[in-house]
Amino acid sequence: MGSADSLTAVRGSTLSPAPPDPYALDPHMTTGSRRAGRAAPLAPAPLLPSPEVLSRLAACAEAADRSGEPDREAVAVLRESRLLALVVPKSHGGAGADAVALNSCVEQVASVNASAAIMLFQHCAVTSRIVENGTPAQHCEVLTKLAGGQWLAASAWSESGAGADKKNLSTLAHRTPDGGWLLDGAKSFTTSAGLADVYLVLAQSQQEPPASASSSRDTGYGAAGQTFFLIPGEHPGLLPDTSLRLTGMRGSATGFVSVRECRVPDTARLGAPGVAASIIARVRNSGATLGAVAVGIAQAALDAAHEHAARRGLYAHQAVRHRLVDLATQVETARAVVERAGRRTSADPGLTTLHSKLAASATAERVVADVAQFLGSAGYVETHPINRFGRDARAVALMGPTNDLCKELVSLPWNR
Ligand SMILES: Cc1cc2nc3c(=O)[nH]c(=O)nc-3n(C[C@H](O)[C@H](O)[C@H](O)COP(=O)(O)OP(=O)(O)OC[C@H]3O[C@@H](n4cnc5c(N)ncnc54)[C@H](O)[C@@H]3O)c2cc1C
């Protein structure tokens, strides 16, 4: 079992390197390698994907959709692109992007490869939670790896049976006599399962809600007594399974992750014990929104409509031109609300973020359906990308917080 302070312990200077500790956050990290890892300065992290990165992500999207296999090539491109450094602070080698830049980048990636976009979005979401809630030691050890592209992060909150609002978790975390934790449970719909190097796992760590957690403090998402843990992908107690066959987002490696007899030191805990619900409640205030994925998909559909109109000489018809303008207006409107969420300048930025997901995901589904009609028979061929866009667009509404739950969160204060 790993010691409680295995992340920060100074392992004695011996001639032979210390064996990897599989229970540490980074099992291969020793004091020496930590120093060595800082030696090579990285190129500045970009805020937007380059045309080359977009074209490489576009090239693998179709094949991953056909096979339904985890898109390893897309992850390799994301790692090399340094986009994984997007929201890491500059002090730790990142780009220090705000939510406007993040949403804009995610939109661009989604316009060529929506599966890669949700992997990037979840990575950045976990990174932001570490920035906000991590200890200085966690910042030092983890953020540099996330920024350098060595580590892809995934978010393992959902479970079959937990509900969209994650109140009913069956994954339990118990204290061990050495001050660490023992986790046991099964997660479902984890994006980047089996590809990620670190997972942010949500577990129920206290059976009874603490006395302070009255129902009036219910944030509508998550429950009292839940705790976050950062668990490395190499941990022998963490078992990914990508056998889930999704309708859309098929390259995203969205699958199951079990934690069985999973012992971690207390240093793997992110945030105080039992406070995950309040961390979750603050997420929407960040302005990062899955609406950006929806806007990217809607833009891709609009581009497909223009390609079709140009190829078939349809611009000569006023009705066609006006139809394309109507579609473009919808895309531009959704983009505006996503940008407003990122700016966080509204009276309640958290509400704007929820509205942005509702608005943009509905727009994407509508625009894709309209473009599919516009394409006529060409769009009815199975291999036309519009069909992938439709299946991908549907997923955004189902991703957390689901659109139904967004409506519940917006309306919760009216019912108190
Ligand atoms: C492509 C994809 C990728 C995903 N990636 C991740 C990931 O990386 N990490 C992760 O943790 N999860 C992920 N999820 C899961 C997602 O976050 C959902 O929260 C989870 O799937 C909810 O499950 P459900 O809709 O089956 O819940 P259920 O509770 O079974 O919901 C059934 C229906 O009831 C509605 N509903 C349930 N509870 C409420 C409520 N309290 N108020 C209003 N409506 C409610 C839901 O919106 C849904 O329409 C992903 C899902 C998809 C489709």
PDBQT file of the ligand as one rigid body, heavy atoms in Angstrom, charges set to zero:
ROOT
HETATM    1  C1  LIG A 501     -21.150  10.951 -25.253  1.00  0.00    +0.000 C 
HETATM    2  C2  LIG A 501     -21.225  11.036 -23.765  1.00  0.00    +0.000 A 
HETATM    3  C3  LIG A 501     -20.083  11.340 -23.045  1.00  0.00    +0.000 A 
HETATM    4  C4  LIG A 501     -20.118  11.388 -21.655  1.00  0.00    +0.000 A 
HETATM    5  N1  LIG A 501     -18.961  11.646 -20.969  1.00  0.00    +0.000 NA
HETATM    6  C5  LIG A 501     -18.967  11.624 -19.617  1.00  0.00    +0.000 A 
HETATM    7  C6  LIG A 501     -17.755  11.790 -18.893  1.00  0.00    +0.000 A 
HETATM    8  O1  LIG A 501     -16.670  11.999 -19.459  1.00  0.00    +0.000 OA
HETATM    9  N2  LIG A 501     -17.807  11.695 -17.542  1.00  0.00    +0.000 N 
HETATM   10  C7  LIG A 501     -18.970  11.472 -16.874  1.00  0.00    +0.000 A 
HETATM   11  O2  LIG A 501     -18.945  11.412 -15.649  1.00  0.00    +0.000 OA
HETATM   12  N3  LIG A 501     -20.139  11.318 -17.529  1.00  0.00    +0.000 NA
HETATM   13  C8  LIG A 501     -20.168  11.382 -18.878  1.00  0.00    +0.000 A 
HETATM   14  N4  LIG A 501     -21.334  11.186 -19.560  1.00  0.00    +0.000 N 
HETATM   15  C9  LIG A 501     -22.574  10.937 -18.809  1.00  0.00    +0.000 C 
HETATM   16  C10 LIG A 501     -23.424  12.194 -18.708  1.00  0.00    +0.000 C 
HETATM   17  O3  LIG A 501     -22.663  13.107 -17.965  1.00  0.00    +0.000 OA
HETATM   18  C11 LIG A 501     -24.792  12.052 -17.997  1.00  0.00    +0.000 C 
HETATM   19  O4  LIG A 501     -24.794  12.734 -16.795  1.00  0.00    +0.000 OA
HETATM   20  C12 LIG A 501     -25.158  10.743 -17.571  1.00  0.00    +0.000 C 
HETATM   21  O5  LIG A 501     -25.137   9.891 -18.673  1.00  0.00    +0.000 OA
HETATM   22  C13 LIG A 501     -26.612  10.826 -17.056  1.00  0.00    +0.000 C 
HETATM   23  O6  LIG A 501     -27.137   9.635 -17.237  1.00  0.00    +0.000 OA
HETATM   24  P1  LIG A 501     -28.632   9.417 -17.683  1.00  0.00    +0.000 P 
HETATM   25  O7  LIG A 501     -29.129  10.471 -18.617  1.00  0.00    +0.000 OA
HETATM   26  O8  LIG A 501     -28.686   8.034 -18.140  1.00  0.00    +0.000 OA
HETATM   27  O9  LIG A 501     -29.333   9.623 -16.267  1.00  0.00    +0.000 OA
HETATM   28  P2  LIG A 501     -30.748   9.272 -15.787  1.00  0.00    +0.000 P 
HETATM   29  O10 LIG A 501     -30.798   9.768 -14.401  1.00  0.00    +0.000 OA
HETATM   30  O11 LIG A 501     -31.084   7.847 -16.048  1.00  0.00    +0.000 OA
HETATM   31  O12 LIG A 501     -31.655  10.200 -16.674  1.00  0.00    +0.000 OA
HETATM   32  C14 LIG A 501     -32.731   9.771 -17.475  1.00  0.00    +0.000 C 
HETATM   33  C15 LIG A 501     -33.423  11.016 -17.992  1.00  0.00    +0.000 C 
HETATM   34  O13 LIG A 501     -33.985  11.754 -16.874  1.00  0.00    +0.000 OA
HETATM   35  C16 LIG A 501     -33.424  13.049 -16.800  1.00  0.00    +0.000 C 
HETATM   36  N5  LIG A 501     -33.134  13.369 -15.402  1.00  0.00    +0.000 N 
HETATM   37  C17 LIG A 501     -32.534  12.570 -14.501  1.00  0.00    +0.000 A 
HETATM   38  N6  LIG A 501     -32.384  13.200 -13.322  1.00  0.00    +0.000 NA
HETATM   39  C18 LIG A 501     -32.918  14.422 -13.475  1.00  0.00    +0.000 A 
HETATM   40  C19 LIG A 501     -33.091  15.529 -12.604  1.00  0.00    +0.000 A 
HETATM   41  N7  LIG A 501     -32.670  15.523 -11.338  1.00  0.00    +0.000 N 
HETATM   42  N8  LIG A 501     -33.686  16.624 -13.087  1.00  0.00    +0.000 NA
HETATM   43  C20 LIG A 501     -34.138  16.666 -14.370  1.00  0.00    +0.000 A 
HETATM   44  N9  LIG A 501     -33.997  15.646 -15.235  1.00  0.00    +0.000 NA
HETATM   45  C21 LIG A 501     -33.404  14.529 -14.802  1.00  0.00    +0.000 A 
HETATM   46  C22 LIG A 501     -32.138  12.984 -17.617  1.00  0.00    +0.000 C 
HETATM   47  O14 LIG A 501     -31.806  14.234 -18.161  1.00  0.00    +0.000 OA
HETATM   48  C23 LIG A 501     -32.460  11.969 -18.690  1.00  0.00    +0.000 C 
HETATM   49  O15 LIG A 501     -33.146  12.587 -19.751  1.00  0.00    +0.000 OA
HETATM   50  C24 LIG A 501     -21.343  11.148 -20.964  1.00  0.00    +0.000 A 
HETATM   51  C25 LIG A 501     -22.508  10.872 -21.678  1.00  0.00    +0.000 A 
HETATM   52  C26 LIG A 501     -22.467  10.817 -23.063  1.00  0.00    +0.000 A 
HETATM   53  C27 LIG A 501     -23.728  10.514 -23.798  1.00  0.00    +0.000 C 
ENDROOT
TORSDOF 0
